[in-house]
Amino acid sequence: MNILLVEDDQRISNFLIKGLSEAGYNLTLADSGEKARELLHTYDFDLILMDIMLPGLDGMQLTQIIRFKGNYTPILVLSALNSPDDKIKMLDMGADDYLSKPFHFEELISRIKALTRRNKLSYQKEDQYLSCGNIVIDTDLHKVTQNDKEIEFSPTEYKLFTFLMENKNKVLSRTQILHKVWGIDFDNTTNVVDVYISYVRNKIDETEQKIIHTVKGTGYLIKD
């Protein structure tokens, strides 16, 4: 498994390269966002481990560029910025997971394995398309259309809507959605799920048919 490590702190990068190499992973180091962008233009990687605070092009900007170019390589952020807002912001940019520094090395390995499994499963799906009424998701192209017109979703909006569509006719709690989309196990102080449901609803046309249903006191579901 080939991992791109984007980290400018030599002490941390040496630690990660040593530990992950011993665990059987192949690592390529980029000590700046620009260097990482050059490597991604030339080589394919199975996973990107990325710090946020980088010289020049930072992790947030780099993540946006990666996703804008249609590269959906899993991104695991390693950062000393550990507030819920920092995590939500990076996940909104298109990151797949977020691990705060300092961290236990065993947890890092577990998260790498989980992301790898998740990515493999996405490629092994029998059906490339998810649909409900006049809405279709092409999971290979990360494209959502309604009546053959494309809907422009942000990475987080797409992840949220796809999760709901994958579980069509099943009620999903806010806790389940928080965990799947934002990687947050539980936080009763945030209304981020409701806010993003509102964003998604504002982008789809529910004139002909209501798509997203609110289950009072529980969560949401999509049903035909």
N, C-alpha and C positions, 0 to 999 in steps of 0.2 A: 504494500500500500504506500503510495507516494503522497507525502504531506508537504505543503508549502507553509513554512513558518515565517511570519512577518513580525519581527521583533527587533527593536534597536538597542535594547539593553543586553550587552554581551554576557553578563552574568546569568541572566534568565535564559537566553538562547542556548548557552553552553549546557546549562542544566537540562533543558528540554531535549536538546539533540542527543545528549548522552542517555538520558532515561528512555526516550522513545526509540532510539536506535537499539538499545538493549531489549526493548519489548518487541522488536521485529519490524519497525516502521522505517521507511526511507524518507529522510528529510532534506529539503532544500531551503536554505536560509535567504531571506531578503531583509536587509536591515533598514529599509525605507519603503514607503508606499510606491514611489516611482520604480524602484527595483522590482517590487512585486508585480507591478503592472506590466513591466517588460517581460518577466518570466511567464506570466499568465498568457501573454500574447504568443509566446513561443511553445510552451509546454502545457500538457494536461496534468492535472493533479486530482487525487481522490478526495482531498480535504484541505481546507485552508485554516490554519491557526493564526489568529490575528490580534495584535494589540491595537488599542484605539489611538493612544498618544504616540504618534510617529512624527519624525521630522518631515517638513514639507507637506506632502499628501498624507493626511491622517486616515485612520481606520474608517471613519464614517464616510469620507469622500471616496476612498478606495472601494468600499462595499457598494456604494451607489454606482460607481463606474462598472464594477464587475457585473452587477445585475442589469444595468442598462445595456450592456453588450450581449445580454442573453446567456451569460454563463451562470449556471445554477449549481456549481460545485458547492457542497456544504461548507458553511463558514462558522467556525467556533471562535467566539471572541474571548480573549483572556485579558482582563483589564482590572486595574486598581480602582476604577470608577465603579462603585457598587450600589448606587442608589437605584430604586425601582425606575425612576425616570431615565437614568442612563441606559438601563437594560431595555426598556421599552423603545427608546429612541433607536438603538442599534438594531433591534429586531424589526422595527418599522422600516429601517433602511434596507433590510433584506438578509440580515444574519439569521442563522438557524438555531444557535444556542449561545449562551453567555455564561462564562465562569469567572467569578471574581477572584482577584489576587488578594492575599495568598490563598492557595488551594492545595488540597491533598492530591498527590500524584495519582493515586488509585482512582480518585473521582475523575480526573482528566481522562485516564484510560477508559473508564466506563462510559464517559460521554462520547468519546471518539468511536467506541464500538456501537453505541446506540445510534449515532448519526450515520454510521456506515450501514447498519442494518436498515435504517429508515430509507436511506438512499437506494439501496438494493431493492427493497420492496417496491419503491416507486417505479423502478424500471421493469419489475416483474408483474405489474398489474396486467390482468388479462384485457381489461377494457380501457382504451385510451380516453374514452369520452364519458363524461358525467352529464346527465341532463335532468331538467325539471321544467315541464311546460315548454316555453319557447326559449329557454336558456340552455346553452351547451358549454361545457368546459372541456377544452383540449388539454389534457394533463401533460402531454409531451411538449407542447408549444407554450404552456402556461398562458393560454388565451381563453377569454370568456366572451361569448357572443350571445346576443338576444335578438331574435328575428334576423339573424345573419349580420348584425351590426356589432362591432367589437366594443366591449366595455373596458375602459381604462381603469384598472385597479392598481393600487400601490401593492408592494410585496406582502404587506401584512393583511390588507383587505383580501387579496387573492388567497392567502393561506387560510384566513378565517372562512371565506365563502366556500372554498374547496372542502374544508373539514366538515362544514354543515352538509354539503352535497354528498360527500362520501358516506354520511350517516343519515341519508334521507329517510323521513318517516320515523326518526328516532329523536327523542328529546335529549338535548345536550345541556348540562348544567353550566353555569358561568364558571365554576371551578374547573370542569373538564376543558372548557374552551381556553381559559387562562393557561392551563398546563400545556395544552397542545400548541397553541399559537404563540404564546409569550414565554413559555418555559417557567411560569410562576406557579408553584404548587397551591398556594392559597393566600389571598390578600383581600380582606373584606373592606379595605379602605379605598380601593380603586374602582372606578366605574368604566375602565378602559374597554371592557367587552361591550357594554351598552353604547358607548361612544362610537366604536367601530361598526357595530351593527347598524347604527344610524347612518354612518358614512356609506356602507354598502347599499342600504335601502335607498339612499338618495341617488345612487348611480344606476339602479335597475328600475325598470318600468313595471309596476304592479297594477297597472290599469286593467289589464285583461284577467289577471290571476294573481292573488296574493301568494308570494313565494316564501318569505320568512315570517314565521308565526312566533309570537311571544307566548310563553307558558308562564303565567303569573307566579312569581315566587320561586321559579325553578330555573328557567333559561330559555332556549330557543330551539326551533326545529324547522326544517324545510320539508314540505310535503306536497305531493301532486294534487 
